């Protein structure tokens, strides 16, 4: 359920992580949509790819729900914009 607006960036991060000449690191922040409820959550995914004979064979990592952090960041940006508008 990756959000359609985040799919390309997430796909690109995976492609870079499995590229044999790269560092094998995966990092992506993206939204997911619960198919039953429609709820949107933000995810931070971090991983490390293992290579054998120049090809990716596995990836290990973590996935963390960062929805609260993203909402807090959004509120801070909105408050900064409002403050900037008042200052002008």
N, CA, C and O atoms as a MOPAC input file, in Angstrom:
PM7 MOZYME 1SCF
protein

 N      0.77000 1    -1.19600 1     0.00000 1
 C      0.00000 1     0.00000 1     0.00000 1
 C      0.82000 1     1.27300 1     0.00000 1
 O      0.45100 1     2.22900 1     0.68200 1
 N      1.93400 1     1.32500 1    -0.74800 1
 C      2.70500 1     2.56500 1    -0.83000 1
 C      1.85900 1     3.62300 1    -1.53500 1
 O      1.24400 1     3.35800 1    -2.56800 1
 N      1.83900 1     4.82200 1    -0.96100 1
 C      1.08600 1     5.93000 1    -1.53500 1
 C      1.57200 1     6.16800 1    -2.96800 1
 O      2.77900 1     6.16700 1    -3.20900 1
 N      0.65700 1     6.37200 1    -3.92400 1
 C      1.06100 1     6.55100 1    -5.32600 1
 C      2.06300 1     7.69700 1    -5.53800 1
 O      2.93200 1     7.60100 1    -6.40500 1
 N      1.94900 1     8.77300 1    -4.76000 1
 C      2.87300 1     9.89000 1    -4.92000 1
 C      4.28000 1     9.57300 1    -4.42500 1
 O      5.22800 1    10.28300 1    -4.76000 1
 N      4.42500 1     8.51800 1    -3.63200 1
 C      5.72800 1     8.15800 1    -3.06200 1
 C      6.35500 1     6.94000 1    -3.72600 1
 O      7.48700 1     6.57300 1    -3.41100 1
 N      5.62500 1     6.31300 1    -4.64400 1
 C      6.09800 1     5.06400 1    -5.23200 1
 C      7.41800 1     5.22500 1    -5.99700 1
 O      8.33000 1     4.42000 1    -5.81200 1
 N      7.53500 1     6.23100 1    -6.83600 1
 C      8.74800 1     6.38200 1    -7.65400 1
 C      9.99300 1     6.57100 1    -6.79200 1
 O     11.02200 1     5.94400 1    -7.04600 1
 N      9.91000 1     7.42700 1    -5.77600 1
 C     11.05700 1     7.64600 1    -4.89400 1
 C     11.43400 1     6.40100 1    -4.11800 1
 O     12.61700 1     6.11800 1    -3.92600 1
 N     10.43200 1     5.65200 1    -3.67000 1
 C     10.68500 1     4.40900 1    -2.93800 1
 C     11.32300 1     3.37700 1    -3.85700 1
 O     12.27200 1     2.69600 1    -3.47000 1
 N     10.81100 1     3.26500 1    -5.05300 1
 C     11.35900 1     2.33000 1    -6.04000 1
 C     12.81100 1     2.69200 1    -6.36400 1
 O     13.66600 1     1.81200 1    -6.45900 1
 N     13.08300 1     3.97600 1    -6.53000 1
 C     14.44600 1     4.43900 1    -6.83600 1
 C     15.40100 1     4.09300 1    -5.68700 1
 O     16.53600 1     3.68300 1    -5.93400 1
 N     14.95500 1     4.25200 1    -4.44100 1
 C     15.78900 1     3.92600 1    -3.27900 1
 C     16.12000 1     2.43000 1    -3.25800 1
 O     17.24200 1     2.05100 1    -2.92100 1
 N     15.16300 1     1.59000 1    -3.61300 1
 C     15.40900 1     0.14200 1    -3.67800 1
 C     16.40500 1    -0.17600 1    -4.77500 1
 O     17.34100 1    -0.94800 1    -4.56800 1
 N     16.20500 1     0.42100 1    -5.94700 1
 C     17.11000 1     0.16900 1    -7.07200 1
 C     18.55000 1     0.56800 1    -6.72900 1
 O     19.49400 1    -0.13800 1    -7.08400 1
 N     18.71300 1     1.69400 1    -6.04200 1
 C     20.05400 1     2.13000 1    -5.64600 1
 C     20.66100 1     1.17000 1    -4.62900 1
 O     21.86000 1     0.89500 1    -4.67500 1
 N     19.84300 1     0.65900 1    -3.71300 1
 C     20.33900 1    -0.24400 1    -2.66800 1
 C     20.79900 1    -1.58400 1    -3.22400 1
 O     21.68700 1    -2.21700 1    -2.65100 1
 N     20.21300 1    -2.02300 1    -4.32300 1
 C     20.58900 1    -3.33400 1    -4.87500 1
 C     21.59100 1    -3.22500 1    -6.02600 1
 O     21.97500 1    -4.23100 1    -6.62300 1
 N     22.01100 1    -1.99300 1    -6.33100 1
 C     22.99200 1    -1.80500 1    -7.40300 1
 C     24.35700 1    -2.28500 1    -6.90200 1
 O     24.83500 1    -1.81100 1    -5.87200 1
 N     24.99100 1    -3.22200 1    -7.62300 1
 C     26.24300 1    -3.82100 1    -7.13800 1
 C     27.39200 1    -2.84100 1    -6.96100 1
 O     28.31700 1    -3.12500 1    -6.20100 1
 N     27.36600 1    -1.71000 1    -7.62900 1
 C     28.46100 1    -0.74600 1    -7.48600 1
 C     28.17200 1     0.30900 1    -6.42800 1
 O     28.99500 1     1.19400 1    -6.19400 1
 N     27.03400 1     0.22500 1    -5.80100 1
 C     26.66900 1     1.18500 1    -4.76200 1
 C     27.07200 1     0.69600 1    -3.38600 1
 O     27.72900 1    -0.33500 1    -3.24000 1
 N     26.66700 1     1.45200 1    -2.38300 1
 C     26.99800 1     1.12300 1    -0.99300 1
 C     26.07200 1     0.05300 1    -0.40800 1
 O     26.36000 1    -0.50600 1     0.65100 1
 N     24.96900 1    -0.22900 1    -1.08900 1
 C     24.02900 1    -1.23000 1    -0.59900 1
 C     23.13200 1    -0.73200 1     0.51100 1
 O     22.46800 1    -1.52700 1     1.17400 1
 N     23.10100 1     0.58100 1     0.72500 1
 C     22.27600 1     1.15000 1     1.78400 1
 C     20.90000 1     1.53300 1     1.25100 1
 O     20.76800 1     2.06100 1     0.14600 1
 N     19.88900 1     1.25800 1     2.05300 1
 C     18.51600 1     1.59700 1     1.69600 1
 C     17.96900 1     2.52900 1     2.76000 1
 O     18.01500 1     2.21500 1     3.94900 1
 N     17.45000 1     3.67600 1     2.33800 1
 C     16.77200 1     4.59700 1     3.24300 1
 C     15.64900 1     5.25000 1     2.46400 1
 O     15.86500 1     5.81600 1     1.39200 1
 N     14.45200 1     5.16700 1     3.00900 1
 C     13.30700 1     5.77500 1     2.34400 1
 C     12.26500 1     6.18200 1     3.38200 1
 O     12.00000 1     5.45700 1     4.34100 1
 N     11.68700 1     7.35300 1     3.16800 1
 C     10.52700 1     7.80300 1     3.93200 1
 C      9.37400 1     7.88300 1     2.94600 1
 O      9.48000 1     8.52400 1     1.90100 1
 N      8.27800 1     7.23000 1     3.28500 1
 C      7.14800 1     7.19300 1     2.37000 1
 C      5.86100 1     6.94600 1     3.14200 1
 O      5.87200 1     6.50900 1     4.29300 1
 N      4.76700 1     7.23700 1     2.48200 1
 C      3.45500 1     6.99700 1     3.07700 1
 C      2.90500 1     5.64900 1     2.60900 1
 O      3.14900 1     5.20200 1     1.48800 1
 N      2.16400 1     5.02900 1     3.50100 1
 C      1.43700 1     3.80600 1     3.14800 1
 C     -0.04000 1     4.04400 1     3.43400 1
 O     -0.40600 1     4.80500 1     4.32900 1
 N     -0.86800 1     3.37800 1     2.65700 1
 C     -2.32100 1     3.50400 1     2.80100 1
 C     -2.89400 1     2.15600 1     3.21400 1
 O     -2.67600 1     1.14500 1     2.54600 1
 N     -3.62800 1     2.15400 1     4.32000 1
 C     -4.31500 1     0.94100 1     4.74600 1
 C     -5.45600 1     0.68400 1     3.77500 1
 O     -6.36300 1     1.50700 1     3.64900 1
 N     -5.41700 1    -0.43400 1     3.10000 1
 C     -6.40200 1    -0.71900 1     2.05200 1
 C     -7.82200 1    -0.88300 1     2.58900 1
 O     -8.78600 1    -0.65800 1     1.85700 1
 N     -7.96400 1    -1.26700 1     3.84400 1
 C     -9.29900 1    -1.44000 1     4.40800 1
 C     -9.88300 1    -0.14100 1     4.93600 1
 O    -11.06200 1     0.14600 1     4.73000 1
 N     -9.04600 1     0.65800 1     5.62800 1
 C     -9.57000 1     1.85300 1     6.29500 1
 C     -9.25700 1     3.15000 1     5.56100 1
 O     -9.90500 1     4.16900 1     5.79500 1
 N     -8.26000 1     3.11500 1     4.66900 1
 C     -7.84300 1     4.32500 1     3.98000 1
 C     -6.90200 1     5.19300 1     4.79500 1
 O     -6.47400 1     6.25000 1     4.32900 1
 N     -6.57200 1     4.75800 1     6.01700 1
 C     -5.67000 1     5.52100 1     6.88200 1
 C     -4.28300 1     5.61800 1     6.24500 1
 O     -3.77000 1     4.64200 1     5.69800 1
 N     -3.68700 1     6.80900 1     6.32400 1
 C     -2.35200 1     7.03600 1     5.78500 1
 C     -1.36700 1     7.14600 1     6.93800 1
 O     -1.59900 1     7.89100 1     7.88900 1
 N     -0.26500 1     6.40200 1     6.85400 1
 C      0.79600 1     6.44000 1     7.86200 1
 C      2.11800 1     6.71600 1     7.15300 1
 O      2.28900 1     6.34900 1     5.99000 1
 N      3.05300 1     7.36300 1     7.85100 1
 C      4.39100 1     7.60500 1     7.33000 1
 C      5.33900 1     6.52700 1     7.85000 1
 O      5.26400 1     6.12400 1     9.01000 1
 N      6.23100 1     6.06700 1     6.97300 1
 C      7.17300 1     4.99000 1     7.28400 1
 C      8.59300 1     5.46500 1     7.00900 1
 O      8.84300 1     6.17000 1     6.03100 1
 N      9.52700 1     5.07200 1     7.88300 1
 C     10.95800 1     5.20700 1     7.63600 1
 C     11.50500 1     3.79900 1     7.52200 1
 O     11.40700 1     3.01100 1     8.46200 1
 N     12.08100 1     3.47900 1     6.37200 1
 C     12.66700 1     2.16000 1     6.14400 1
 C     14.17000 1     2.32400 1     5.95400 1
 O     14.61800 1     3.15200 1     5.16000 1
 N     14.94500 1     1.52900 1     6.68900 1
 C     16.40400 1     1.53200 1     6.59900 1
 C     16.86700 1     0.10900 1     6.37200 1
 O     16.34900 1    -0.81900 1     6.99500 1
 N     17.83700 1    -0.07700 1     5.48700 1
 C     18.30500 1    -1.42800 1     5.23200 1
 C     19.71700 1    -1.46900 1     4.67800 1
 O     20.27100 1    -0.45700 1     4.24900 1
 N     20.28100 1    -2.66900 1     4.69800 1
 C     21.60800 1    -2.93600 1     4.15500 1
 C     21.51400 1    -4.17900 1     3.28000 1
 O     21.03500 1    -5.22800 1     3.71200 1
 N     21.98000 1    -4.04100 1     2.04400 1
 C     21.94700 1    -5.14600 1     1.08800 1
 C     23.22700 1    -5.95200 1     1.19000 1
 O     24.31100 1    -5.39600 1     1.37200 1
 N     23.09600 1    -7.26300 1     1.07200 1
 C     24.26200 1    -8.15100 1     1.00100 1
 C     24.42400 1    -8.60200 1    -0.44500 1
 O     23.44800 1    -8.89300 1    -1.13700 1
 N     25.67400 1    -8.65200 1    -0.88600 1
 C     25.98400 1    -9.02800 1    -2.26300 1
 C     26.85000 1   -10.28300 1    -2.29400 1
 O     27.68000 1   -10.50500 1    -1.41200 1
 N     26.64400 1   -11.08500 1    -3.30900 1
 C     27.49800 1   -12.24700 1    -3.59800 1
 C     27.74600 1   -12.26900 1    -5.08800 1
 O     26.81300 1   -12.20300 1    -5.88800 1
 N     29.00200 1   -12.36200 1    -5.45400 1
 C     29.37600 1   -12.40600 1    -6.87000 1
 C     28.76700 1   -11.25000 1    -7.66400 1
 O     28.33500 1   -11.42800 1    -8.80300 1
 N     28.73700 1   -10.06100 1    -7.04700 1
 C     28.26700 1    -8.87900 1    -7.75100 1
 C     26.76600 1    -8.73800 1    -7.89600 1
 O     26.29400 1    -7.90400 1    -8.66800 1
 N     26.00500 1    -9.54600 1    -7.16100 1
 C     24.55600 1    -9.38600 1    -7.24100 1
 C     23.93500 1    -9.39900 1    -5.84400 1
 O     24.40500 1   -10.08600 1    -4.93700 1
 N     22.87100 1    -8.62200 1    -5.70400 1
 C     22.17500 1    -8.53100 1    -4.42400 1
 C     21.50600 1    -9.85900 1    -4.11100 1
 O     20.80600 1   -10.42800 1    -4.94900 1
 N     21.73000 1   -10.34800 1    -2.89200 1
 C     21.12800 1   -11.62600 1    -2.50700 1
 C     20.17400 1   -11.49200 1    -1.31900 1
 O     19.30100 1   -12.33800 1    -1.12000 1
 N     20.34300 1   -10.43300 1    -0.53500 1
 C     19.43300 1   -10.23400 1     0.59100 1
 C     19.52400 1    -8.79700 1     1.08200 1
 O     20.46800 1    -8.06800 1     0.77700 1
 N     18.51000 1    -8.41500 1     1.85500 1
 C     18.51000 1    -7.10100 1     2.49400 1
 C     17.92900 1    -7.27600 1     3.88400 1
 O     16.90600 1    -7.93400 1     4.07100 1
 N     18.58900 1    -6.68400 1     4.84000 1
 C     18.09500 1    -6.71000 1     6.21400 1
 C     17.89900 1    -5.27400 1     6.65300 1
 O     18.66900 1    -4.39000 1     6.27700 1
 N     16.86600 1    -5.04300 1     7.45200 1
 C     16.63000 1    -3.67700 1     7.87000 1
 C     15.47100 1    -3.55100 1     8.82800 1
 O     14.98400 1    -4.52800 1     9.39700 1
 N     15.04700 1    -2.30600 1     8.98600 1
 C     13.95300 1    -1.99500 1     9.89500 1
 C     12.94000 1    -1.09600 1     9.19200 1
 O     13.25700 1    -0.39300 1     8.23300 1
 N     11.72800 1    -1.14500 1     9.69700 1
 C     10.66100 1    -0.26300 1     9.23400 1
 C     10.04600 1     0.34800 1    10.48200 1
 O      9.67500 1    -0.35900 1    11.41900 1
 N      9.94200 1     1.67900 1    10.48100 1
 C      9.45400 1     2.38500 1    11.65100 1
 C      8.31700 1     3.32100 1    11.25500 1
 O      8.39300 1     4.00300 1    10.23400 1
 N      7.27400 1     3.34700 1    12.06300 1
 C      6.16300 1     4.26700 1    11.85800 1
 C      6.58700 1     5.63400 1    12.40000 1
 O      6.80700 1     5.78800 1    13.60200 1
 N      6.70100 1     6.62400 1    11.50900 1
 C      7.12500 1     7.97100 1    11.90700 1
 C      6.00900 1     8.99500 1    11.69200 1
 O      6.27600 1    10.18400 1    11.51400 1
 N      4.77800 1     8.53700 1    11.70900 1
 C      3.63600 1     9.40700 1    11.44500 1
 C      3.59200 1    10.59000 1    12.40200 1
 O      3.40000 1    11.72600 1    11.97000 1
 N      3.76600 1    10.34300 1    13.67800 1
 C      3.68900 1    11.43600 1    14.66100 1
 C      4.77300 1    12.47100 1    14.39400 1
 O      4.51300 1    13.67000 1    14.49100 1
 N      5.98300 1    12.03300 1    14.06000 1
 C      7.06700 1    12.96600 1    13.75900 1
 C      6.72400 1    13.82300 1    12.54800 1
 O      6.92300 1    15.03700 1    12.56800 1
 N      6.21000 1    13.19500 1    11.49600 1
 C      5.86400 1    13.92400 1    10.27500 1
 C      4.74000 1    14.93000 1    10.52300 1
 O      4.77300 1    16.03700 1     9.98600 1
 N      3.75700 1    14.56000 1    11.32400 1
 C      2.66900 1    15.48700 1    11.65000 1
 C      3.19200 1    16.67900 1    12.44600 1
 O      2.77000 1    17.81300 1    12.21900 1
 N      4.11200 1    16.42400 1    13.38100 1
 C      4.71100 1    17.50000 1    14.16800 1
 C      5.51400 1    18.42900 1    13.26800 1
 O      5.43800 1    19.65000 1    13.41200 1
 N      6.28800 1    17.86100 1    12.33600 1
 C      7.05300 1    18.67700 1    11.39100 1
 C      6.11900 1    19.54000 1    10.54400 1
 O      6.38500 1    20.72300 1    10.33100 1
 N      5.03000 1    18.94900 1    10.06200 1
 C      4.08000 1    19.69000 1     9.23600 1
 C      3.47500 1    20.85000 1    10.02000 1
 O      3.34200 1    21.95300 1     9.49000 1
 N      3.11100 1    20.61000 1    11.27300 1
 C      2.55300 1    21.68100 1    12.09900 1
 C      3.57700 1    22.79100 1    12.31500 1
 O      3.21700 1    23.96800 1    12.29600 1
 N      4.84000 1    22.44000 1    12.51800 1
 C      5.89000 1    23.44300 1    12.71900 1
 C      6.07100 1    24.29300 1    11.46900 1
 O      6.22200 1    25.51100 1    11.56500 1
 N      6.05700 1    23.66100 1    10.29400 1
 C      6.17600 1    24.41100 1     9.03900 1
 C      4.99500 1    25.34800 1     8.84800 1
 O      5.16800 1    26.49300 1     8.42900 1
 N      3.79900 1    24.86800 1     9.15100 1
 C      2.61000 1    25.70600 1     9.00600 1
 C      2.66100 1    26.89800 1     9.95400 1
 O      2.28800 1    28.00700 1     9.57000 1
 N      3.11700 1    26.68600 1    11.18500 1
 C      3.24000 1    27.78700 1    12.14000 1
 C      4.29400 1    28.79300 1    11.67100 1
 O      4.09900 1    30.00100 1    11.79800 1
 N      5.40500 1    28.29600 1    11.13000 1
 C      6.45700 1    29.18200 1    10.62200 1
 C      5.93300 1    30.01300 1     9.45900 1
 O      6.23500 1    31.20200 1     9.35800 1
 N      5.15300 1    29.39500 1     8.58500 1
 C      4.56300 1    30.13100 1     7.45400 1
 C      3.61300 1    31.22100 1     7.95100 1
 O      3.62700 1    32.34300 1     7.44400 1
 N      2.79300 1    30.88700 1     8.93900 1
 C      1.87400 1    31.87900 1     9.49300 1
 C      2.64400 1    33.03200 1    10.14700 1
 O      2.27100 1    34.19600 1     9.99700 1
 N      3.70300 1    32.70800 1    10.86300 1
 C      4.52100 1    33.73500 1    11.50300 1
 C      5.17300 1    34.62400 1    10.45000 1
 O      5.20700 1    35.84600 1    10.59400 1
 N      5.68900 1    34.00500 1     9.39400 1
 C      6.33100 1    34.76200 1     8.31900 1
 C      5.32500 1    35.69400 1     7.65300 1
 O      5.65500 1    36.83700 1     7.33700 1
 N      4.11500 1    35.22100 1     7.44000 1
 C      3.06100 1    36.05700 1     6.83100 1
 C      2.72600 1    37.25400 1     7.71800 1
 O      2.51500 1    38.35700 1     7.21400 1
 N      2.67400 1    37.04700 1     9.02100 1
 C      2.37500 1    38.14300 1     9.94700 1
 C      3.51700 1    39.14900 1    10.01300 1
 O      3.28600 1    40.34200 1    10.21000 1
 N      4.74500 1    38.67200 1     9.85000 1
 C      5.91600 1    39.53300 1     9.93500 1
 C      6.05000 1    40.41500 1     8.70300 1
 O      6.67800 1    41.47200 1     8.76200 1
 N      5.47300 1    39.99700 1     7.60400 1
 C      5.58300 1    40.76200 1     6.35400 1
 C      4.59800 1    41.83200 1     6.32500 1
 O      4.53400 1    42.58600 1     5.35400 1

